[in-house]
Amino acid sequence: MRPPLRQDLESLTAYMAPQVDAPVRLNTNECAYPLPEGFAEDLAGAVRRIPFHRYPDREASGLRAGLAEMTGHQVEGIWAANGSNEVLQHLCLAYGGPGRTVLLFDPTYSMHALIPRMVGMDLVREPLPPGFVLDHASATDAVARRAPDVVFLCSPNNPTGNAQPAETVDALCRAAPLVVADEAYVEFGGTSVQPLLDRHPNLVVVRTFSKAFSLAAVRLGYCLASEEIVDDLRKVRLPYHLSSLTQEAGRVALRHLPEARTVLAAIVDQRDRILDGLAAMPGVEAFPSAANFVLFRTAAHAPTVWKDLLARGVLIRDVSSGPGLEGCLRVTAGTPEETGAFLDALRETREGSR
């Protein structure tokens, strides 16, 4: 017999980022560049020193100390987990659950809806205004009407690319019990709301190593919060949740910050090149981006454009079925060669449709 699934999960659709074999893959917002050979050599040495017969440091003390040095935030208020998604899951386990509600502003990162539902939370959703920038009056009005226990806000926002004003996050913190600012792309642009942590103990800033640190394969994320929130997150983690391998990869990556920042600058250059290239194409509307990707709307049928690009060896993301995203596609900034291949392929699809 098949065991019965929880009723509240029956309509849930698992997270999917379609992986198709294509020469140019610009659909999942990964960093196009690996960290340099020196990183791999340092990591190999660190791995050789791991006592694999012992459990990992359950506090990830060395990693958290390195994060404290990088961010300037107190180590007691730093939490690390298997990707920023697990940080979000820990927050929902600690402060969510059945009978509690999370407020989202659409369109936004799809896992912001999936993770709360996994732990039995109710979702309430509000649309972002045209241009996707949330003002503090609309934000606080939504909190007053919806009375959420948790608010998720992505800045820079995925998939739209724009950053949200710090004053909006400040207003949300004054109105809601817990505000989670997902800053997975903040290293590429926008202003971090980390300074607000000093006056809002109900704010959590979540980040990842997957994008700016070129470590998508490692699955490492962290958050900056109050010491009290970190104490609460300890109550919902699994024993020894962060492997020694993951911790060492993070520590080594922190020692290679200068190289990571060089890669960052190269990605930002390609993002801006995409924005300029799209702006020169009639019938294409590109939205401002502070992330490592660009959202654009095309007058042509978006799924057809996606298929035409794939036929030319370029894989991007079709997001046109999302709320407020009619006709929209999203492309990750890649290497100069990948960016050129995308722009050339898009021009060819447009010329072929005339």
Secondary structure as GFF3:
##gff-version 3
##sequence-region A 1 354
A	DSSP	three_ten_helix	7	9	.	.	.	ID=ss1
A	DSSP	beta_strand	24	25	.	.	.	ID=ss2
A	DSSP	alpha_helix	37	48	.	.	.	ID=ss3
A	DSSP	alpha_helix	61	71	.	.	.	ID=ss4
A	DSSP	three_ten_helix	75	77	.	.	.	ID=ss5
A	DSSP	beta_strand	78	81	.	.	.	ID=ss6
A	DSSP	alpha_helix	83	95	.	.	.	ID=ss7
A	DSSP	beta_strand	101	106	.	.	.	ID=ss8
A	DSSP	alpha_helix	111	118	.	.	.	ID=ss9
A	DSSP	beta_strand	122	127	.	.	.	ID=ss10
A	DSSP	alpha_helix	136	146	.	.	.	ID=ss11
A	DSSP	beta_strand	150	154	.	.	.	ID=ss12
A	DSSP	alpha_helix	166	175	.	.	.	ID=ss13
A	DSSP	beta_strand	179	182	.	.	.	ID=ss14
A	DSSP	three_ten_helix	186	188	.	.	.	ID=ss15
A	DSSP	three_ten_helix	194	198	.	.	.	ID=ss16
A	DSSP	beta_strand	203	208	.	.	.	ID=ss17
A	DSSP	beta_strand	221	224	.	.	.	ID=ss18
A	DSSP	alpha_helix	227	234	.	.	.	ID=ss19
A	DSSP	alpha_helix	244	255	.	.	.	ID=ss20
A	DSSP	alpha_helix	257	279	.	.	.	ID=ss21
A	DSSP	beta_strand	284	286	.	.	.	ID=ss22
A	DSSP	beta_strand	293	298	.	.	.	ID=ss23
A	DSSP	alpha_helix	302	311	.	.	.	ID=ss24
A	DSSP	beta_strand	314	315	.	.	.	ID=ss25
A	DSSP	beta_strand	317	318	.	.	.	ID=ss26
A	DSSP	beta_strand	328	332	.	.	.	ID=ss27
A	DSSP	alpha_helix	336	352	.	.	.	ID=ss28
###
